[in-house]
Amino acid sequence: MQPYSILYAEDNTQTQEVFAKILSDYFPCIISVADGAKAIECFDKQPIDIVITDIAMPYTDGLALARYVKQKSPHTPVLMLSAHSEYHMLNQAIDLGVDGYILKPIHIDQLLSKLTKIVEKLDFIKNSKRHEGLLREYKEAIDRSAIVSKTDPNGIITYVNDAFCVISQYNPQELLGQPHNIIRHPDMPALAFEEMWNTITSKRPWGGVVKNRKKDGTAYYVKSLINPILNEHGDIEEFIAIRHDVTELEMYRQDLETRLQENVDEIVQTQREILYTMGAIGEKRSKETGLHVKRVAHYSYVLAKLYGLDEKQAQLLKEASPMHDIGKVGIPDSVLLKPGPLDDEEWAIIKTHPTLGYEMLKHSNREILQAAAIIAHEHHERWDGKGYPRGLKGEEIHIFGRITAIADVYDALGHDRVYKKAWSLAQIQELIYEEKGRGFDPILSDLFLAHLHQFEAIKSNLYETSF
């Protein structure tokens, strides 16, 4: 049985009785109360070694009790019990310096495990008071379990333990009298060390992971805590740094990040291939090769960059534009493949393909598919509002739709289709000029015509090139 007394505050009578009975098998003195106010009275009247308290109690809650105990006796352990897992409660408990936090329902093994650690701590404190020599042994224990160094107020190394020498590969004579620059890795930005130095010279501790360099040039990572040690006048006497080797963990983290990025890249590439393949399927139904969607994608990218879109948006447009005519998969062959002019009824059917494409794609939350849905829906809208399916006008039309509209028309006119022969470049130029401010965005029209050589180069080169 442990030689410590416990003050147990719990407003649930049944819970209080059960756990008080269990605790009495391990501790000689269990004082049970139903609220924080009574607990404070008991704490003031008699010696208490450990306080266990529920958070939610009438009159005075557990946080107030813990605050009172820690203010009056900072070294008295306090163990918090709560049915709440909110961060703000946990943070408040941590700020108060409690020694444990257990969520209800409480498992007796968990409670006893926490109490065992608390008892070990109390035993250590008790023995330390009896044996001043333990302070020296405690220092040695830190030296054995951590990487330790000390520096003077100017950051010059005055002490290193064996673990520091082992991990850095330097001997004490090479380290003493040197700044920590001797082990600084060039990958660590100077700004990080400036922030570290500013913190500790402001008499505040600094903590973080640092990448260092061994004598042979290889890297290692340490989780560091640097504390300024103040003299009786409040001036910095020295700095002590306690570190733990986290190289294996850091390398594992970096490996996971690399793998995650590879998986993300693979997913994105898969999305691109699916979009291109689906777009090509739509073109196949029109007896057009998949090269049309490739060329439209490249035209759209170049025109987007000329217009001033950033690389991310231009690339997104390039990846999504192959789906501009995906809605054609829902158009009957008798209409889609008709070699001659369409009648009014057939034309009405054709004009449904932007909406069909949009309906196929709109439900996805993927950025590429969202962009593809917009393009499919709006690439037949006209600047003057006379397009379809919604009659959008001017900048009501998404920039992706406006760009794809010019790219699609340029490529479609420049190649044979089932219903027509390819137009000459002069005819295409004339049409785009005439449709400036009518069918097409006037700014995009000017940009396209001014840089027509770039689009002609793409058309000439993109026959065997992969997407």
VENFENZI-V864151 format. One record per pair of residues at least 12 apart in sequence whose C-alpha atoms are under 10 Angstrom apart, sorted by the first residue. I is the first residue (numbers start at 1). J is the second residue. If there is no record, write none. Layout:
i=I j=J
i=I j=J
//
This chain:
i=1 j=24
i=1 j=25
i=1 j=26
i=1 j=27
i=1 j=28
i=2 j=25
i=2 j=26
i=2 j=27
i=2 j=28
i=2 j=29
i=2 j=116
i=2 j=119
i=2 j=123
i=3 j=26
i=3 j=27
i=3 j=28
i=3 j=29
i=3 j=49
i=3 j=119
i=3 j=123
i=4 j=26
i=4 j=27
i=4 j=28
i=4 j=29
i=4 j=30
i=4 j=47
i=4 j=48
i=4 j=49
i=4 j=50
i=4 j=119
i=4 j=122
i=4 j=123
i=5 j=24
i=5 j=27
i=5 j=28
i=5 j=29
i=5 j=30
i=5 j=31
i=5 j=46
i=5 j=47
i=5 j=48
i=5 j=49
i=5 j=50
i=5 j=51
i=6 j=20
i=6 j=23
i=6 j=24
i=6 j=27
i=6 j=28
i=6 j=29
i=6 j=30
i=6 j=31
i=6 j=32
i=6 j=47
i=6 j=48
i=6 j=49
i=6 j=50
i=6 j=51
i=6 j=52
i=6 j=77
i=6 j=78
i=7 j=20
i=7 j=29
i=7 j=30
i=7 j=31
i=7 j=32
i=7 j=33
i=7 j=39
i=7 j=40
i=7 j=42
i=7 j=43
i=7 j=47
i=7 j=48
i=7 j=49
i=7 j=50
i=7 j=51
i=7 j=52
i=7 j=53
i=7 j=78
i=8 j=20
i=8 j=23
i=8 j=30
i=8 j=31
i=8 j=32
i=8 j=33
i=8 j=34
i=8 j=35
i=8 j=36
i=8 j=39
i=8 j=50
i=8 j=51
i=8 j=52
i=8 j=53
i=8 j=54
i=8 j=79
i=9 j=31
i=9 j=32
i=9 j=33
i=9 j=34
i=9 j=35
i=9 j=36
i=9 j=37
i=9 j=38
i=9 j=39
i=9 j=40
i=9 j=51
i=9 j=52
i=9 j=53
i=9 j=54
i=9 j=55
i=9 j=57
i=9 j=61
i=9 j=62
i=9 j=65
i=9 j=80
i=9 j=81
i=10 j=32
i=10 j=33
i=10 j=34
i=10 j=35
i=10 j=36
i=10 j=39
i=10 j=52
i=10 j=53
i=10 j=54
i=10 j=55
i=10 j=56
i=10 j=57
i=10 j=58
i=10 j=61
i=10 j=62
i=10 j=81
i=11 j=32
i=11 j=33
i=11 j=34
i=11 j=35
i=11 j=36
i=11 j=53
i=11 j=54
i=11 j=55
i=11 j=56
i=11 j=57
i=11 j=58
i=11 j=61
i=12 j=33
i=12 j=34
i=12 j=35
i=12 j=54
i=12 j=57
i=13 j=32
i=13 j=33
i=13 j=34
i=15 j=105
i=15 j=106
i=16 j=32
i=16 j=33
i=16 j=34
i=16 j=54
i=17 j=32
i=19 j=32
i=19 j=106
i=19 j=108
i=19 j=111
i=20 j=32
i=22 j=108
i=22 j=112
i=23 j=108
i=23 j=111
i=23 j=112
i=23 j=115
i=26 j=112
i=29 j=48
i=29 j=49
i=30 j=48
i=30 j=50
i=31 j=43
i=31 j=48
i=31 j=51
i=32 j=52
i=32 j=53
i=33 j=53
i=34 j=53
i=34 j=54
i=34 j=57
i=34 j=58
i=34 j=59
i=35 j=53
i=35 j=54
i=35 j=55
i=35 j=56
i=35 j=57
i=35 j=58
i=35 j=59
i=35 j=60
i=35 j=61
i=35 j=62
i=35 j=65
i=36 j=53
i=36 j=54
i=36 j=55
i=36 j=56
i=36 j=57
i=36 j=58
i=36 j=59
i=36 j=60
i=36 j=61
i=36 j=62
i=36 j=63
i=36 j=64
i=36 j=65
i=36 j=66
i=36 j=68
i=37 j=57
i=37 j=58
i=37 j=59
i=37 j=60
i=37 j=61
i=37 j=62
i=37 j=64
i=37 j=65
i=38 j=59
i=38 j=60
i=38 j=65
i=39 j=51
i=39 j=52
i=39 j=53
i=39 j=60
i=39 j=62
i=39 j=65
i=39 j=69
i=40 j=60
i=40 j=64
i=40 j=65
i=40 j=66
i=40 j=68
i=40 j=69
i=43 j=65
i=43 j=68
i=43 j=69
i=43 j=72
i=44 j=69
i=44 j=72
i=48 j=69
i=48 j=73
i=48 j=76
i=48 j=77
i=49 j=75
i=49 j=76
i=49 j=77
i=49 j=78
i=49 j=118
i=49 j=119
i=49 j=122
i=50 j=75
i=50 j=76
i=50 j=77
i=50 j=78
i=50 j=79
i=50 j=99
i=50 j=115
i=50 j=118
i=50 j=119
i=50 j=122
i=51 j=65
i=51 j=66
i=51 j=69
i=51 j=76
i=51 j=77
i=51 j=78
i=51 j=79
i=51 j=80
i=51 j=98
i=51 j=99
i=52 j=65
i=52 j=66
i=52 j=77
i=52 j=78
i=52 j=79
i=52 j=80
i=52 j=81
i=52 j=99
i=52 j=100
i=52 j=101
i=52 j=111
i=52 j=115
i=53 j=65
i=53 j=66
i=53 j=78
i=53 j=79
i=53 j=80
i=53 j=81
i=53 j=82
i=53 j=101
i=54 j=79
i=54 j=80
i=54 j=81
i=54 j=82
i=54 j=83
i=54 j=101
i=54 j=102
i=54 j=103
i=54 j=104
i=55 j=80
i=55 j=81
i=55 j=82
i=55 j=83
i=55 j=84
i=55 j=89
i=55 j=93
i=55 j=101
i=56 j=81
i=56 j=82
i=56 j=83
i=56 j=84
i=62 j=78
i=62 j=79
i=62 j=80
i=62 j=81
i=62 j=82
i=62 j=93
i=63 j=80
i=63 j=89
i=63 j=92
i=63 j=93
i=63 j=96
i=63 j=98
i=64 j=96
i=65 j=78
i=66 j=78
i=66 j=79
i=66 j=80
i=66 j=93
i=66 j=96
i=66 j=97
i=66 j=98
i=67 j=92
i=67 j=93
i=67 j=95
i=67 j=96
i=67 j=97
i=67 j=98
i=68 j=96
i=69 j=96
i=69 j=98
i=70 j=96
i=70 j=97
i=70 j=98
i=71 j=96
i=74 j=96
i=74 j=97
i=74 j=98
i=75 j=97
i=75 j=98
i=75 j=99
i=75 j=121
i=75 j=122
i=75 j=125
i=76 j=98
i=76 j=99
i=76 j=118
i=76 j=122
i=77 j=97
i=77 j=98
i=77 j=99
i=77 j=100
i=77 j=115
i=77 j=118
i=77 j=119
i=77 j=121
i=77 j=122
i=78 j=93
i=78 j=96
i=78 j=97
i=78 j=98
i=78 j=99
i=78 j=100
i=78 j=101
i=78 j=115
i=78 j=118
i=79 j=93
i=79 j=98
i=79 j=99
i=79 j=100
i=79 j=101
i=79 j=102
i=79 j=111
i=79 j=114
i=79 j=115
i=79 j=118
i=80 j=93
i=80 j=98
i=80 j=99
i=80 j=100
i=80 j=101
i=80 j=102
i=80 j=103
i=81 j=100
i=81 j=101
i=81 j=102
i=81 j=103
i=81 j=104
i=81 j=105
i=81 j=106
i=81 j=111
i=82 j=101
i=82 j=102
i=82 j=103
i=82 j=104
i=82 j=105
i=82 j=106
i=83 j=102
i=83 j=103
i=83 j=104
i=83 j=105
i=83 j=106
i=84 j=102
i=84 j=103
i=84 j=104
i=85 j=101
i=85 j=102
i=85 j=103
i=85 j=104
i=89 j=101
i=90 j=102
i=99 j=114
i=99 j=115
i=99 j=117
i=99 j=118
i=99 j=121
i=100 j=114
i=100 j=115
i=100 j=117
i=100 j=118
i=101 j=114
i=102 j=114
i=140 j=161
i=142 j=161
i=142 j=242
i=143 j=160
i=143 j=161
i=143 j=162
i=143 j=163
i=143 j=164
i=143 j=242
i=144 j=161
i=144 j=162
i=144 j=163
i=145 j=163
i=145 j=242
i=145 j=243
i=145 j=244
i=146 j=161
i=146 j=162
i=146 j=163
i=146 j=164
i=146 j=224
i=146 j=241
i=146 j=242
i=146 j=243
i=146 j=244
i=146 j=245
i=147 j=160
i=147 j=161
i=147 j=162
i=147 j=163
i=147 j=164
i=147 j=165
i=147 j=166
i=147 j=167
i=147 j=168
i=147 j=222
i=147 j=223
i=147 j=224
i=147 j=241
i=147 j=242
i=147 j=243
i=147 j=244
i=147 j=245
i=148 j=160
i=148 j=161
i=148 j=162
i=148 j=163
i=148 j=164
i=148 j=165
i=148 j=224
i=148 j=225
i=148 j=226
i=148 j=240
i=148 j=241
i=148 j=242
i=148 j=243
i=148 j=244
i=149 j=161
i=149 j=162
i=149 j=163
i=149 j=164
i=149 j=165
i=149 j=175
i=149 j=176
i=149 j=180
i=149 j=226
i=149 j=239
i=149 j=240
i=149 j=241
i=149 j=242
i=149 j=243
i=150 j=176
i=150 j=226
i=150 j=227
i=150 j=228
i=150 j=229
i=150 j=238
i=150 j=239
i=150 j=240
i=150 j=241
i=150 j=242
i=151 j=176
i=151 j=177
i=151 j=178
i=151 j=179
i=151 j=180
i=151 j=228
i=151 j=237
i=151 j=238
i=151 j=239
i=151 j=240
i=151 j=241
i=152 j=177
i=152 j=179
i=152 j=228
i=152 j=229
i=152 j=236
i=152 j=237
i=152 j=238
i=152 j=239
i=152 j=240
i=153 j=200
i=153 j=201
i=153 j=228
i=153 j=229
i=153 j=235
i=153 j=236
i=153 j=237
i=153 j=238
i=153 j=239
i=154 j=179
i=154 j=197
i=154 j=201
i=154 j=236
i=154 j=238
i=154 j=239
i=155 j=177
i=155 j=178
i=155 j=179
i=155 j=180
i=155 j=181
i=155 j=197
i=155 j=201
i=155 j=238
i=155 j=239
i=156 j=175
i=156 j=176
i=156 j=177
i=156 j=178
i=156 j=179
i=156 j=180
i=156 j=181
i=156 j=238
i=156 j=239
i=157 j=172
i=157 j=175
i=157 j=176
i=157 j=177
i=157 j=178
i=157 j=179
i=157 j=180
i=157 j=238
i=157 j=239
i=157 j=240
i=158 j=172
i=158 j=175
i=158 j=176
i=158 j=177
i=158 j=178
i=158 j=179
i=158 j=238
i=158 j=239
i=158 j=240
i=159 j=172
i=159 j=175
i=159 j=176
i=159 j=177
i=159 j=240
i=160 j=172
i=160 j=173
i=160 j=175
i=160 j=176
i=160 j=240
i=160 j=241
i=163 j=243
i=163 j=244
i=163 j=245
i=164 j=242
i=164 j=243
i=164 j=244
i=164 j=245
i=165 j=214
i=166 j=214
i=167 j=212
i=167 j=213
i=167 j=214
i=167 j=215
i=167 j=219
i=167 j=220
i=167 j=221
i=167 j=222
i=167 j=245
i=168 j=182
i=168 j=183
i=168 j=212
i=168 j=213
i=168 j=214
i=168 j=215
i=168 j=216
i=168 j=217
i=168 j=218
i=168 j=219
i=168 j=220
i=169 j=183
i=169 j=213
i=169 j=214
i=169 j=215
i=169 j=216
i=169 j=217
i=170 j=182
i=170 j=183
i=170 j=214
i=170 j=215
i=170 j=216
i=171 j=215
i=180 j=212
i=181 j=193
i=181 j=212
i=181 j=213
i=182 j=212
i=182 j=213
i=182 j=214
i=182 j=215
i=183 j=211
i=183 j=212
i=183 j=213
i=183 j=214
i=183 j=215
i=183 j=217
i=183 j=219
i=183 j=220
i=184 j=210
i=184 j=211
i=184 j=212
i=184 j=213
i=184 j=214
i=184 j=219
i=185 j=210
i=185 j=211
i=185 j=212
i=185 j=213
i=185 j=214
i=185 j=217
i=185 j=218
i=185 j=219
i=185 j=220
i=185 j=221
i=186 j=211
i=186 j=212
i=186 j=213
i=186 j=219
i=187 j=210
i=187 j=211
i=187 j=212
i=187 j=213
i=187 j=219
i=188 j=210
i=188 j=211
i=188 j=212
i=192 j=208
i=192 j=210
i=193 j=210
i=196 j=208
i=196 j=226
i=197 j=226
i=199 j=226
i=199 j=227
i=199 j=228
i=200 j=226
i=200 j=227
i=200 j=228
i=200 j=229
i=200 j=236
i=200 j=239
i=201 j=227
i=201 j=228
i=201 j=235
i=201 j=236
i=201 j=239
i=202 j=228
i=202 j=236
i=203 j=227
i=203 j=228
i=203 j=229
i=203 j=230
i=203 j=234
i=203 j=235
i=203 j=236
i=203 j=239
i=204 j=226
i=204 j=227
i=204 j=228
i=204 j=229
i=205 j=225
i=205 j=226
i=205 j=227
i=205 j=228
i=205 j=229
i=205 j=239
i=205 j=240
i=205 j=241
i=206 j=224
i=206 j=225
i=206 j=226
i=206 j=227
i=206 j=228
i=206 j=241
i=207 j=223
i=207 j=224
i=207 j=225
i=207 j=226
i=207 j=227
i=207 j=241
i=207 j=242
i=207 j=243
i=208 j=222
i=208 j=223
i=208 j=224
i=208 j=225
i=208 j=226
i=208 j=243
i=209 j=221
i=209 j=222
i=209 j=223
i=209 j=224
i=209 j=225
i=209 j=243
i=209 j=244
i=209 j=245
i=209 j=246
i=209 j=247
i=209 j=250
i=210 j=222
i=210 j=223
i=210 j=224
i=210 j=243
i=210 j=245
i=210 j=246
i=210 j=247
i=211 j=223
i=211 j=246
i=211 j=247
i=211 j=250
i=212 j=247
i=219 j=247
i=220 j=245
i=220 j=246
i=220 j=247
i=220 j=248
i=220 j=250
i=220 j=251
i=221 j=243
i=221 j=244
i=221 j=245
i=221 j=246
i=221 j=247
i=221 j=248
i=221 j=249
i=221 j=250
i=221 j=251
i=222 j=242
i=222 j=243
i=222 j=244
i=222 j=245
i=222 j=246
i=222 j=247
i=222 j=249
i=222 j=250
i=223 j=242
i=223 j=243
i=223 j=244
i=223 j=245
i=223 j=246
i=223 j=247
i=223 j=250
i=224 j=241
i=224 j=242
i=224 j=243
i=224 j=244
i=224 j=245
i=224 j=246
i=225 j=240
i=225 j=241
i=225 j=242
i=225 j=243
i=225 j=244
i=226 j=239
i=226 j=240
i=226 j=241
i=226 j=242
i=226 j=243
i=227 j=239
i=227 j=240
i=227 j=241
i=227 j=242
i=228 j=240
i=228 j=241
i=268 j=319
i=268 j=366
i=268 j=368
i=269 j=319
i=271 j=319
i=271 j=320
i=271 j=366
i=271 j=368
i=271 j=369
i=272 j=316
i=272 j=318
i=272 j=319
i=272 j=320
i=272 j=322
i=272 j=368
i=272 j=369
i=272 j=467
i=273 j=319
i=273 j=467
i=274 j=322
i=274 j=323
i=275 j=293
i=275 j=319
i=275 j=320
i=275 j=321
i=275 j=322
i=275 j=323
i=275 j=324
i=275 j=326
i=275 j=368
i=275 j=369
i=275 j=372
i=276 j=290
i=276 j=291
i=276 j=293
i=276 j=294
i=276 j=297
i=276 j=319
i=276 j=320
i=276 j=321
i=276 j=322
i=276 j=323
i=276 j=467
i=277 j=290
i=277 j=293
i=277 j=322
i=277 j=323
i=278 j=290
i=278 j=293
i=278 j=322
i=278 j=323
i=278 j=325
i=278 j=326
i=278 j=329
i=279 j=292
i=279 j=293
i=279 j=294
i=279 j=320
i=279 j=321
i=279 j=322
i=279 j=323
i=279 j=324
i=279 j=325
i=279 j=326
i=279 j=327
i=279 j=328
i=279 j=329
i=280 j=292
i=280 j=293
i=280 j=294
i=280 j=322
i=280 j=323
i=280 j=325
i=280 j=326
i=281 j=293
i=281 j=323
i=281 j=325
i=281 j=326
i=281 j=328
i=281 j=329
i=282 j=322
i=282 j=323
i=282 j=324
i=282 j=325
i=282 j=326
i=282 j=327
i=282 j=328
i=282 j=329
i=282 j=330
i=282 j=331
i=283 j=322
i=283 j=323
i=283 j=324
i=283 j=325
i=283 j=326
i=283 j=328
i=283 j=329
i=284 j=328
i=284 j=329
i=285 j=326
i=285 j=328
i=285 j=329
i=285 j=330
i=285 j=331
i=285 j=332
i=285 j=333
i=285 j=336
i=285 j=337
i=286 j=325
i=286 j=328
i=286 j=329
i=286 j=331
i=286 j=333
i=286 j=336
i=286 j=337
i=286 j=338
i=286 j=417
i=286 j=418
i=287 j=336
i=287 j=337
i=287 j=416
i=287 j=417
i=287 j=418
i=288 j=412
i=288 j=415
i=288 j=416
i=288 j=417
i=288 j=418
i=290 j=322
i=290 j=463
i=291 j=322
i=291 j=459
i=291 j=462
i=291 j=463
i=291 j=464
i=291 j=465
i=291 j=466
i=291 j=467
i=292 j=322
i=292 j=408
i=292 j=411
i=292 j=412
i=292 j=415
i=292 j=459
i=292 j=462
i=292 j=463
i=293 j=318
i=293 j=321
i=293 j=322
i=293 j=323
i=293 j=324
i=293 j=325
i=293 j=407
i=293 j=408
i=293 j=411
i=293 j=467
i=294 j=318
i=294 j=319
i=294 j=321
i=294 j=322
i=294 j=458
i=294 j=459
i=294 j=462
i=294 j=463
i=294 j=465
i=294 j=466
i=294 j=467
i=295 j=318
i=295 j=321
i=295 j=322
i=295 j=407
i=295 j=408
i=295 j=411
i=295 j=455
i=295 j=458
i=295 j=459
i=295 j=460
i=295 j=461
i=295 j=462
i=295 j=463
i=295 j=467
i=296 j=318
i=296 j=321
i=296 j=322
i=296 j=324
i=296 j=403
i=296 j=404
i=296 j=405
i=296 j=406
i=296 j=407
i=296 j=408
i=296 j=409
i=296 j=410
i=296 j=411
i=296 j=412
i=296 j=455
i=296 j=458
i=296 j=459
i=297 j=314
i=297 j=315
i=297 j=316
i=297 j=317
i=297 j=318
i=297 j=319
i=297 j=320
i=297 j=321
i=297 j=322
i=297 j=323
i=297 j=324
i=297 j=404
i=297 j=407
i=297 j=408
i=297 j=467
i=298 j=314
i=298 j=315
i=298 j=317
i=298 j=318
i=298 j=319
i=298 j=321
i=298 j=322
i=298 j=407
i=298 j=455
i=298 j=458
i=298 j=459
i=298 j=462
i=298 j=467
i=299 j=318
i=299 j=321
i=299 j=403
i=299 j=404
i=299 j=406
i=299 j=407
i=299 j=408
i=299 j=410
i=299 j=411
i=299 j=448
i=299 j=454
i=299 j=455
i=299 j=456
i=299 j=458
i=299 j=459
i=300 j=314
i=300 j=315
i=300 j=317
i=300 j=318
i=300 j=319
i=300 j=320
i=300 j=321
i=300 j=400
i=300 j=401
i=300 j=402
i=300 j=403
i=300 j=404
i=300 j=405
i=300 j=406
i=300 j=407
i=300 j=408
i=300 j=455
i=301 j=313
i=301 j=314
i=301 j=315
i=301 j=316
i=301 j=317
i=301 j=318
i=301 j=319
i=301 j=321
i=301 j=400
i=301 j=403
i=301 j=404
i=301 j=407
i=302 j=314
i=302 j=315
i=302 j=318
i=302 j=403
i=302 j=407
i=302 j=448
i=302 j=451
i=302 j=454
i=302 j=455
i=302 j=458
i=303 j=403
i=303 j=404
i=303 j=406
i=303 j=407
i=303 j=444
i=303 j=445
i=303 j=447
i=303 j=448
i=303 j=451
i=303 j=454
i=303 j=455
i=304 j=317
i=304 j=318
i=304 j=399
i=304 j=400
i=304 j=403
i=304 j=404
i=304 j=444
i=304 j=447
i=306 j=444
i=306 j=447
i=306 j=448
i=306 j=451
i=307 j=399
i=307 j=403
i=307 j=443
i=307 j=444
i=307 j=447
i=307 j=448
i=309 j=399
i=313 j=371
i=313 j=400
i=314 j=400
i=315 j=368
i=316 j=367
i=316 j=368
i=316 j=369
i=316 j=371
i=316 j=372
i=316 j=400
i=317 j=368
i=317 j=371
i=317 j=372
i=317 j=375
i=317 j=399
i=317 j=400
i=317 j=401
i=317 j=403
i=317 j=404
i=318 j=368
i=318 j=372
i=318 j=400
i=318 j=404
i=319 j=368
i=319 j=369
i=319 j=371
i=319 j=372
i=319 j=467
i=320 j=367
i=320 j=368
i=320 j=369
i=320 j=370
i=320 j=371
i=320 j=372
i=320 j=373
i=320 j=374
i=320 j=375
i=320 j=376
i=320 j=400
i=321 j=368
i=321 j=369
i=321 j=371
i=321 j=372
i=321 j=373
i=321 j=374
i=321 j=375
i=321 j=376
i=321 j=379
i=321 j=400
i=321 j=401
i=321 j=403
i=321 j=404
i=321 j=407
i=321 j=408
i=322 j=372
i=322 j=375
i=322 j=376
i=322 j=404
i=322 j=408
i=323 j=357
i=323 j=358
i=323 j=361
i=323 j=369
i=323 j=371
i=323 j=372
i=323 j=373
i=323 j=374
i=323 j=375
i=323 j=376
i=324 j=353
i=324 j=354
i=324 j=357
i=324 j=358
i=324 j=371
i=324 j=372
i=324 j=373
i=324 j=374
i=324 j=375
i=324 j=376
i=324 j=377
i=324 j=378
i=324 j=379
i=324 j=380
i=324 j=401
i=324 j=404
i=324 j=405
i=324 j=408
i=325 j=353
i=325 j=354
i=325 j=356
i=325 j=357
i=325 j=358
i=325 j=372
i=325 j=375
i=325 j=376
i=325 j=377
i=325 j=379
i=325 j=380
i=325 j=408
i=326 j=353
i=326 j=354
i=326 j=356
i=326 j=357
i=326 j=358
i=326 j=360
i=326 j=361
i=326 j=372
i=326 j=373
i=326 j=376
i=327 j=350
i=327 j=351
i=327 j=352
i=327 j=353
i=327 j=354
i=327 j=355
i=327 j=356
i=327 j=357
i=327 j=358
i=327 j=359
i=327 j=360
i=327 j=361
i=327 j=376
i=327 j=377
i=328 j=350
i=328 j=351
i=328 j=352
i=328 j=353
i=328 j=354
i=328 j=356
i=328 j=357
i=329 j=353
i=329 j=356
i=329 j=357
i=330 j=349
i=330 j=350
i=330 j=352
i=330 j=353
i=330 j=356
i=330 j=357
i=331 j=346
i=331 j=349
i=331 j=350
i=331 j=351
i=331 j=352
i=331 j=353
i=331 j=356
i=332 j=346
i=332 j=349
i=332 j=350
i=334 j=346
i=335 j=347
i=335 j=349
i=335 j=350
i=336 j=349
i=336 j=350
i=336 j=418
i=336 j=419
i=337 j=417
i=337 j=418
i=337 j=419
i=338 j=418
i=338 j=419
i=339 j=417
i=339 j=418
i=339 j=419
i=339 j=420
i=340 j=418
i=340 j=419
i=340 j=420
i=341 j=419
i=341 j=420
i=342 j=419
i=351 j=380
i=351 j=387
i=351 j=388
i=351 j=389
i=352 j=377
i=352 j=388
i=352 j=389
i=353 j=376
i=353 j=377
i=353 j=380
i=353 j=389
i=354 j=373
i=354 j=374
i=354 j=375
i=354 j=376
i=354 j=377
i=354 j=378
i=354 j=379
i=354 j=380
i=354 j=381
i=354 j=388
i=354 j=389
i=354 j=390
i=355 j=373
i=355 j=376
i=355 j=377
i=355 j=378
i=355 j=388
i=355 j=389
i=355 j=390
i=356 j=373
i=356 j=376
i=356 j=377
i=357 j=372
i=357 j=373
i=357 j=374
i=357 j=375
i=357 j=376
i=357 j=377
i=358 j=370
i=358 j=372
i=358 j=373
i=358 j=374
i=358 j=375
i=358 j=376
i=358 j=377
i=358 j=378
i=359 j=373
i=359 j=376
i=359 j=377
i=360 j=372
i=360 j=373
i=360 j=376
i=361 j=373
i=361 j=374
i=361 j=376
i=361 j=377
i=362 j=374
i=362 j=376
i=362 j=377
i=371 j=398
i=371 j=400
i=371 j=401
i=372 j=400
i=372 j=401
i=373 j=401
i=374 j=397
i=374 j=398
i=374 j=399
i=374 j=400
i=374 j=401
i=375 j=397
i=375 j=398
i=375 j=399
i=375 j=400
i=375 j=401
i=375 j=402
i=375 j=403
i=375 j=404
i=375 j=405
i=376 j=400
i=376 j=401
i=376 j=404
i=377 j=389
i=377 j=390
i=377 j=397
i=377 j=398
i=377 j=401
i=378 j=390
i=378 j=391
i=378 j=392
i=378 j=396
i=378 j=397
i=378 j=398
i=378 j=399
i=378 j=400
i=378 j=401
i=378 j=402
i=378 j=404
i=378 j=405
i=379 j=397
i=379 j=398
i=379 j=399
i=379 j=400
i=379 j=401
i=379 j=402
i=379 j=403
i=379 j=404
i=379 j=405
i=379 j=406
i=379 j=407
i=379 j=408
i=379 j=409
i=380 j=392
i=380 j=397
i=380 j=401
i=380 j=402
i=380 j=404
i=380 j=405
i=380 j=406
i=380 j=408
i=380 j=409
i=380 j=439
i=380 j=440
i=381 j=393
i=381 j=394
i=381 j=396
i=381 j=397
i=381 j=398
i=381 j=401
i=381 j=402
i=381 j=405
i=381 j=439
i=381 j=440
i=382 j=394
i=382 j=397
i=382 j=401
i=382 j=402
i=382 j=405
i=382 j=435
i=382 j=437
i=382 j=438
i=382 j=439
i=382 j=440
i=382 j=441
i=383 j=395
i=383 j=396
i=383 j=397
i=383 j=402
i=383 j=435
i=383 j=436
i=383 j=437
i=383 j=438
i=383 j=439
i=383 j=440
i=383 j=441
i=383 j=442
i=384 j=435
i=384 j=436
i=384 j=437
i=384 j=438
i=384 j=439
i=384 j=440
i=384 j=441
i=385 j=397
i=385 j=438
i=385 j=439
i=386 j=438
i=386 j=439
i=387 j=438
i=387 j=439
i=393 j=438
i=393 j=439
i=393 j=441
i=394 j=437
i=394 j=438
i=394 j=439
i=394 j=440
i=394 j=441
i=394 j=442
i=395 j=441
i=397 j=441
i=399 j=441
i=399 j=444
i=402 j=439
i=402 j=440
i=402 j=441
i=402 j=444
i=402 j=445
i=403 j=440
i=403 j=441
i=403 j=444
i=403 j=445
i=403 j=448
i=405 j=439
i=405 j=440
i=405 j=441
i=406 j=432
i=406 j=435
i=406 j=439
i=406 j=440
i=406 j=441
i=406 j=444
i=406 j=445
i=406 j=448
i=407 j=448
i=407 j=455
i=409 j=428
i=409 j=431
i=409 j=432
i=410 j=423
i=410 j=425
i=410 j=428
i=410 j=429
i=410 j=431
i=410 j=432
i=410 j=448
i=410 j=455
i=410 j=456
i=410 j=459
i=411 j=423
i=411 j=428
i=411 j=455
i=411 j=456
i=411 j=459
i=413 j=425
i=413 j=427
i=413 j=428
i=413 j=431
i=414 j=427
i=414 j=428
i=414 j=456
i=414 j=459
i=425 j=452
i=425 j=456
i=428 j=449
i=429 j=445
i=429 j=448
i=429 j=449
i=429 j=452
i=430 j=449
i=432 j=445
i=432 j=446
i=432 j=448
i=432 j=449
i=433 j=445
i=433 j=446
i=433 j=448
i=433 j=449
//
